[in-house]
Amino acid sequence: MNCREGCGACCIAPSISSPIPGMPNGKPAGERCLHLSAVNLCGLFGKPERPAVCGGFKADVDVCGSSSDEAIRILGWLEQMTAT
């Protein structure tokens, strides 16, 4: 599956523990990434400073569901189930 343009769920729901430009401590779950635009597009997409975890994310119906809202719920649930 391809990412839904303007979804942004993967830039909101999960935590990111690696440093992000402007977010040296990463980002907590449920917080919008500083680089997510108002129309939910990644400002770091295709740039070398984009964290590897972001570049490695692959959209899949199992984690993205059928809508942005569903993706937020699934990714949020996965975040909670894997939090240490």
Order of alpha helices (4+ residues) and beta strands (2+ residues): alpha-alpha-alpha
